[in-house]
Amino acid sequence: MSIFMTSGDALSRPSLTSSACPVRPLLALSPVRQRCPGARAPQQKAARPSTERKTSKMATQFLFFFDFDETLIAENSDDSVVRAAPLKKLPASLSDSCRPGFFFKHSQRILTFLSECGVTKDAIRAEIEQIPASQGGAALLDFLLARDDFECVIVSDANSYFIETWLQHAGARKLFAKIFTNPAEFDINGRLVLRPFHSHSCAKCPENMCKQVVLRDYMSERVMERGEPFQKVFYIGDGENDVCPTLALGQNDTVFPRRGFPMHRIIQDLCKTQPGVYKPSLMPWEQGEDVVDFLKEILQEK
């Protein structure tokens, strides 16, 4: 069976919205950002939520999947770590080597370059800790930390060191039940070494990670553990590789694509060219408060 088969009944309860691709009114699209490292995103204040997390995995009603780069944080973390380099930028030969679909290998080349330049683990950590949350990201994290309704999971093509470091510094690590990403650790020479998350047969996704495989496996595992499906599943992202996992969701679920970014454009095109294929509801976002407002409505309906 193709990995791109959609799941009409998916792993959630009967639909709150039944149209094939319901979309809330859109504002003018903002410029699309490129995934390749090199350009620095606008600075926003980093999230530092302090609310205590009190949820139980068995008691949650909703499952919420998060992307990391340019979704939870305002920047591409590969861009951010480049600021630790002596000239705070990559040589042209390295920056020009970035190819769509092979960002994992490019990321490793960046980390090797930093190691060769004498950039230390402490310097890398400092740059990651300074990455701002996405606009309104602190509000979204605070909202979820204060609730016991949501089981939150990160699915990202970044790496474990960047994600764990940022979450710990932001005080948000306790929010996430699981983090699926490329493993990373420092070797004896002080170089941060990445390993691919997994291999897969999906022709649409980067060779090191198909997020749809991750979502399907995790949702199936959790339904077996719980003995029942989640009431609703959410997914928030921005990039091309965030489209594939949302095809595993059903009519009762909701996808939050970042307005004007590749994920948003691709899903809009899919809805136009293949009506009825895309099952979940669509709620574009520009700031975290957009998502919070939507979640508050859902909680009032339950």
Summary of the structure (lengths in Angstrom):
residues: 302
radius of gyration: 18.8
end to end distance: 34.3
largest distance: 55.9
contacts: 981
relative contact order: 0.22
helix: 35%
strand: 16%
